[in-house]
Amino acid sequence: MMKPYLPFLVLLGLGCSFGVQAQERIWRCGNEYTNNAADAQRRGCKVVEGGNVTVVQGTRPAGASTPSSTASPRPTGSGPRVDSPEQRARDSDARRVLEGELRRLEARQSELMKDYNNGEPEKQGSEARNYQKYLDRVAEMKAEIARNEADLASLRRELDRLPASR
């Protein structure tokens, strides 16, 4: 006579045996992981314990240089040297463009402030019945004024960085 719980025990035993698999030891060497015991002992790595570790081997991005291949470092952001009159002309052009942008933003700011009316802009058609729409529009206007002020401040900082025009 077969016991009713015997098939259950057999299935449970098979399931447990599939779930338990031997995993090799993993060592951590700084920011690298390895499962090569000889390499890990040679490098003085520490054994990783208490959790599963999944390591996916990455590749170096194209154009990545090794420290030994940087024989003549160039300062970042520097292009070919330009003679002084040409550089002054470029600075003058940049100042002219930035000043034009500053005037445009200042005009936009005065228009926004006029429409905002110290936090009480005129209500539009559908806002008379739906006060939340009005509040949303006022909040949107306030945020746009703040963004415009930040843009103005950054343009002024950029203009201050440029050499004075002659």
Wavefront OBJ file of the C-alpha trace (Angstrom):
o trace
v 0.000 0.000 0.000
v 1.370 3.378 -1.079
v 1.463 6.199 1.415
v -0.360 9.359 0.130
v 2.483 11.698 1.102
v 5.256 9.650 -0.526
v 4.954 11.196 -4.060
v 4.963 14.619 -2.458
v 8.180 13.859 -0.597
v 9.831 12.541 -3.748
v 8.928 15.711 -5.683
v 10.071 17.893 -2.808
v 13.409 16.085 -2.681
v 13.931 16.496 -6.437
v 13.052 20.174 -6.273
v 15.529 20.809 -3.479
v 18.303 18.994 -5.263
v 17.878 21.154 -8.384
v 17.912 24.377 -6.373
v 21.171 23.619 -4.597
v 24.069 24.034 -6.936
v 27.674 24.415 -6.011
v 29.031 27.853 -6.707
v 32.705 28.559 -6.928
v 34.232 30.953 -4.488
v 34.385 34.560 -5.643
v 37.167 36.967 -4.631
v 37.082 40.734 -4.726
v 40.240 42.547 -5.789
v 39.469 46.254 -5.426
v 36.777 46.916 -8.046
v 37.341 43.610 -9.827
v 35.938 40.171 -9.066
v 37.516 36.827 -9.944
v 36.888 33.125 -9.440
v 40.510 32.169 -10.148
v 41.930 31.080 -6.767
v 45.589 31.287 -7.788
v 45.184 34.812 -9.196
v 43.220 35.929 -6.141
v 45.855 34.627 -3.694
v 48.662 36.189 -5.701
v 46.917 39.575 -5.665
v 45.789 39.330 -2.018
v 42.059 39.463 -2.738
v 39.291 38.923 -0.195
v 36.636 36.205 -0.420
v 33.105 37.503 -1.044
v 30.638 35.849 1.315
v 26.977 36.166 2.144
v 25.180 36.619 -1.141
v 25.004 35.849 -4.783
v 27.310 37.758 -7.055
v 26.680 38.166 -10.758
v 29.549 39.629 -12.727
v 29.134 40.620 -16.349
v 32.372 41.207 -18.183
v 32.341 44.616 -19.841
v 34.332 46.009 -22.700
v 36.335 49.208 -22.893
v 34.690 52.006 -24.860
v 36.184 52.825 -28.223
v 38.945 55.375 -27.977
v 39.664 54.685 -24.306
v 43.299 55.195 -23.620
v 45.475 53.526 -21.073
v 47.533 55.684 -18.723
v 50.734 54.726 -20.522
v 49.424 55.851 -23.912
v 48.970 59.488 -22.873
v 52.432 60.705 -23.757
v 51.613 64.351 -24.471
v 48.550 65.478 -22.517
v 46.624 68.477 -23.872
v 44.530 70.673 -21.634
v 40.836 69.964 -22.083
v 38.798 72.436 -24.078
v 41.798 73.979 -25.788
v 41.780 74.060 -29.539
v 44.413 75.353 -31.878
v 45.992 78.616 -30.793
v 44.533 81.656 -32.511
v 46.357 84.924 -33.038
v 45.300 87.886 -30.938
v 43.326 89.965 -33.514
v 41.295 86.938 -34.585
v 40.558 86.020 -30.958
v 39.453 89.593 -30.217
v 37.094 89.420 -33.201
v 35.638 86.135 -31.915
v 35.189 87.598 -28.430
v 33.494 90.639 -29.918
v 31.117 88.453 -31.932
v 30.317 86.349 -28.877
v 29.642 89.486 -26.806
v 27.362 90.881 -29.516
v 25.346 87.646 -29.683
v 25.055 87.393 -25.892
v 24.015 91.046 -25.556
v 21.309 90.530 -28.196
v 20.052 87.485 -26.331
v 20.133 89.434 -23.065
v 18.009 92.237 -24.574
v 15.516 89.677 -25.896
v 15.238 87.975 -22.490
v 14.869 91.305 -20.684
v 12.001 92.259 -23.021
v 10.394 88.866 -22.382
v 10.819 89.333 -18.623
v 9.104 92.726 -18.664
v 6.240 91.240 -20.716
v 5.889 88.334 -18.261
v 5.887 90.686 -15.267
v 3.236 92.868 -16.908
v 1.026 89.814 -17.566
v 1.650 88.449 -14.051
v 0.416 91.723 -12.504
v 1.998 91.137 -9.068
v 0.456 87.691 -8.734
v -3.039 88.704 -9.823
v -3.287 88.357 -13.604
v -6.609 88.984 -15.289
v -8.877 85.953 -15.454
v -9.542 84.429 -18.828
v -12.912 83.126 -20.075
v -13.108 79.630 -18.575
v -11.261 80.634 -15.399
v -14.253 82.596 -14.083
v -16.060 79.332 -13.325
v -13.016 77.157 -12.635
v -10.790 78.835 -10.051
v -8.276 75.947 -10.082
v -7.495 76.657 -13.743
v -6.694 80.237 -12.767
v -4.436 79.092 -9.913
v -2.643 76.651 -12.232
v -2.043 79.392 -14.806
v -0.729 81.769 -12.127
v 1.661 79.077 -10.845
v 2.805 78.380 -14.401
v 3.450 82.087 -14.977
v 5.429 82.319 -11.747
v 7.574 79.329 -12.761
v 8.190 80.838 -16.204
v 9.284 84.121 -14.608
v 11.703 82.229 -12.348
v 13.157 80.309 -15.324
v 13.568 83.530 -17.273
v 15.316 85.192 -14.312
v 17.717 82.246 -14.069
v 18.445 82.532 -17.805
v 19.094 86.266 -17.404
v 21.484 85.637 -14.520
v 23.426 82.999 -16.467
v 23.723 85.280 -19.502
v 25.013 88.106 -17.310
v 27.592 85.748 -15.775
v 28.678 84.660 -19.239
v 29.035 88.276 -20.356
v 31.134 89.017 -17.261
v 33.507 86.189 -18.210
v 34.219 87.640 -21.632
v 37.038 90.152 -21.979
v 35.872 93.766 -22.069
v 35.190 95.079 -25.557
v 37.367 97.889 -26.883
l 1 2 3 4 5 6 7 8 9 10 11 12 13 14 15 16 17 18 19 20 21 22 23 24 25 26 27 28 29 30 31 32 33 34 35 36 37 38 39 40 41 42 43 44 45 46 47 48 49 50 51 52 53 54 55 56 57 58 59 60 61 62 63 64 65 66 67 68 69 70 71 72 73 74 75 76 77 78 79 80 81 82 83 84 85 86 87 88 89 90 91 92 93 94 95 96 97 98 99 100 101 102 103 104 105 106 107 108 109 110 111 112 113 114 115 116 117 118 119 120 121 122 123 124 125 126 127 128 129 130 131 132 133 134 135 136 137 138 139 140 141 142 143 144 145 146 147 148 149 150 151 152 153 154 155 156 157 158 159 160 161 162 163 164 165 166
